[in-house]
Amino acid sequence: MLLYTKHPISIYNSLSKKKELFKPINKGSIGMYVCGPTVYSNVHLGNLRTFMSFDMIFRYFKHLGFKVRYVRNITDAGHLENDEDEGEDRIAKKARLERLEPMEVVQKYTVDFHNTLNTFNFLPPDIEPTATGHIIEQIEVIKVILDKGLAYEVNGSVYFDVLKYNESNNYGILSGRRIEDLIHNTRALNGQSDKRSPQDFALWKKAEKNHIMRWPSPWSSGFPGWHIECTVMSIKYLGKQFDIHGGGIDLKFPHHECEIAQGKAWNDCFPVNYWMHANMLTLDGQKMAKSTGNNILPGEILSGNTEKLSKGFSPSVVRFFMMQAHYRSILDFSNDALLASEKGYLKLIDALKTLKNLVPSSSKSKFNVLNWKQRCYDAMSDDFNTPVLIAELFGAVKYINQIKDGNNTIGVEELEILKKTLNNFIFDILGLENEKDKSSKSKLADTVKILINIRNQARKEKNFKLSDQIRNQLIDIGIQLKDSKDGTNFFVD
Ligand SMILES: [Zn+2]
């Protein structure tokens, strides 16, 4: 019997706003699309959490025996600075600031994205399409929407006509926003916009004179709107109706609302059966934002080279920390929370080591391994409830330690089931790795932090001979210290 028939899954569908029994369109197969990164900067920790949640979901589907086609795009054009189709293209702006070709920016941050995901033990998606690789398809779909009278062209740009669409559809079906409120609340565009109504959104934008990322189209030399790429690429690879579309909760409106409208306008059917949204990550109780400095990069967590952390943490500890919260709950990132996760993770890995040396016996156990295994699956099949799963894993850890101490027993068959199940859930599904030994990188960071503390102490005591000696000798081996008002950081040449 296939595992997925044994363990039916319920998924919280953002569209119906309730948990639903998951029924894929084609039995045994799943089509899943997740909005990927806009590659104009290093991947943000909040985004990493979103992608990690979907990696865990992808892993669980595969474990259950589903054939999954997982598509996660790369946005390399069309994503403007704000949601009102205004401002510079994010990639073009970065290219201007860094004096690079836009495609150099795209390459640099795509490589960074892949490296980061590899470090955190992600499984690659099956298809990773780019917006610039699908300009022709996007133009073709815009033509269809125009022909249906659900879009209009003004001065070389094409906009989706939300009011027209809303006459026979419900714009707001996903986000719950009412069209009247949208009209009322969308800020006026100083008469600069070609839009008939402020809530309309761009399908194609005519490029200004100095806009370098541009392609020919029937309307103008320009570029596609941000929302149309996901509609076109998801449907191209998964069909006009597919199972799951995911993304961060911040994409629910307008991005995903617009995707539903575009898909419906194009194919006369709703494109997605289950909409899934992963929640935010906060840092020390506050929203993460580059502008306020309340931000941390994944690499800084690993090295510990940040004032926000007392030390570096391994990728699996970070992953374990993320998995301790349900993907739909807000999760707060802090040094204390990571220290607690590290303790828990090491306890789990230690128990696996103990498990290897346990001797089975024939006397009756006080722990029902088969029931426990069922509860692990029940947790994951209940909308991917990883915190409940982890509580069950710790139930097994307690049992393992009882056997080790001679206070409980385990039979031969049960021991095999326990080993296999723990390995499946810890490594295959949660995606953790056995990294008990700290990486040399984080050891280096810890060592330099000790030296920085000694140097600070020396400076306080006006022992500048010692403080200079520490700084200069670090420079000799290629480590530079940089003092700022927030403290001292270091850079390795
Ligand atoms: Zn998207």
Residues whose N, C-alpha, C, O or C-beta is under 5 A from the ligand:
A	BS01	ZN	C35 C230
